[in-house]
């Protein structure tokens, strides 16, 4: 499943990559180079990040489902308190 960004996020990511290259690498790159670099990152590295996030989500939900009975169960037949049980008449 390819990772895609919205047009707005793509524009912001390209601007961020250009700024990073300029400020951290002292290298000015144009929009085309930044776009190609972003496409590379999404195709090459993005799946590892995506798969890690899916694994984290699975572990989170697995933990929640494992404790579903403890978190969601309700005591049955709890209307009558145990200490006030009726005694048979003499």
Phi, psi and omega per residue, in radians:
X1 nan 1.953 -3.111
X2 -1.190 2.528 3.117
X3 -1.592 2.182 -3.118
X4 -2.192 2.564 3.068
X5 -1.877 2.685 3.050
X6 -1.169 2.788 3.103
X7 -0.974 -0.669 3.134
X8 -1.154 -0.770 3.130
X9 -1.174 -0.623 3.085
X10 -1.080 -0.797 3.133
X11 -1.060 -0.774 3.140
X12 -1.166 -0.686 3.139
X13 -1.144 -0.730 3.120
X14 -1.095 -0.785 3.112
X15 -1.064 -0.703 3.134
X16 -1.152 -0.756 3.104
X17 -1.084 -0.743 3.128
X18 -1.095 -0.762 3.134
X19 -1.136 -0.749 3.128
X20 -1.027 -0.858 -3.137
X21 -1.045 -0.705 -3.123
X22 -1.194 -0.825 -3.035
X23 -1.454 -0.617 -3.055
X24 -1.697 -0.518 -3.073
X25 -1.943 -0.018 -3.075
X26 0.888 0.750 -3.116
X27 -2.354 2.032 3.082
X28 -1.496 2.225 3.086
X29 -2.126 2.653 3.133
X30 -1.468 3.090 -3.106
X31 -1.134 -0.677 -3.130
X32 -1.092 -0.815 3.125
X33 -1.099 -0.721 3.131
X34 -1.131 -0.699 3.116
X35 -1.121 -0.773 3.125
X36 -1.122 -0.687 3.104
X37 -1.139 -0.737 3.097
X38 -1.072 -0.776 3.111
X39 -1.047 -0.709 3.091
X40 -1.079 -0.822 -3.127
X41 -1.054 -0.798 -3.127
X42 -1.112 -0.639 -3.101
X43 -1.414 -0.682 -3.013
X44 -1.582 -0.750 -3.030
X45 -1.818 -0.545 -3.098
X46 -0.908 -0.773 -3.136
X47 -1.045 -0.611 3.107
X48 -1.136 -0.728 3.116
X49 -1.163 -0.780 -3.139
X50 -1.070 -0.828 -3.134
X51 -1.109 -0.656 3.076
X52 -1.102 -0.728 3.123
X53 -1.143 -0.696 3.098
X54 -1.098 -0.749 3.104
X55 -1.071 -0.727 3.104
X56 -1.106 -0.741 3.137
X57 -1.132 -0.729 3.110
X58 -1.074 -0.770 3.136
X59 -1.114 -0.718 3.128
X60 -1.052 -0.869 -3.115
X61 -1.237 -0.584 3.083
X62 -1.078 -0.752 3.114
X63 -1.125 -0.679 -3.126
X64 -1.225 -0.685 3.134
X65 -1.222 -0.615 3.131
X66 -1.092 -0.539 -3.127
X67 -1.793 0.308 -3.088
X68 -1.061 -0.757 -3.135
X69 -1.115 -0.772 -3.138
X70 -1.186 -0.601 -3.084
X71 -1.456 -0.479 -3.001
X72 -2.070 -0.099 -3.082
X73 -1.377 2.746 -3.141
X74 -2.251 2.463 3.116
X75 -1.062 2.347 -3.139
X76 -1.596 2.633 3.097
X77 0.848 0.945 -3.059
X78 -1.918 0.255 -3.121
X79 -1.165 -0.811 -3.109
X80 -1.566 2.123 3.083
X81 -1.069 2.545 -3.089
X82 -1.116 -0.595 -3.058
X83 -1.382 -0.258 -3.111
X84 -1.958 0.551 3.108
X85 -1.083 2.448 -3.127
X86 -1.229 2.442 3.095
X87 -1.741 2.602 3.121
X88 -1.096 2.554 3.098
X89 -1.255 2.563 3.135
X90 -1.303 nan nan
